[in-house]
């Protein structure tokens, strides 16, 4: 196991990814204004595509969120994170995997892309 200290870039991306998860845990999308680049793009599990404004809309109240299976790989000036999110709404459960792409531009890391896809009910 590698015990080398994390680089500044590693720490910055990990913090951004934790902040992204926090947006869902608190159901407060205001932090996305800084996390997401203005040219951010998203592909959702139902095939829809969208941008920053689409992710700024809050999740309906009453949902609980659990993140798991997180990972990260640096390809400076790009980083990729992934994981699993389970959102329990009062009337249904949404279980998904995600891949997020971050880019370092003008010495600042921001999210530029995410793709979300459903988890097979038996996974």
Buried (B, 14 or more C-beta within 10 A) or exposed (E): EEEEEEEEBBEBBBEBBEBBBBBBEEEEBEBBEEBBBEEBBBBBBEEEEBBBEEBEEEBEEEBEBEBEEBEBEBEEEBBBBBBBBBBBEEEEEBBBBBBBBBBBEEEEBBBBBBBBEEBEEEE
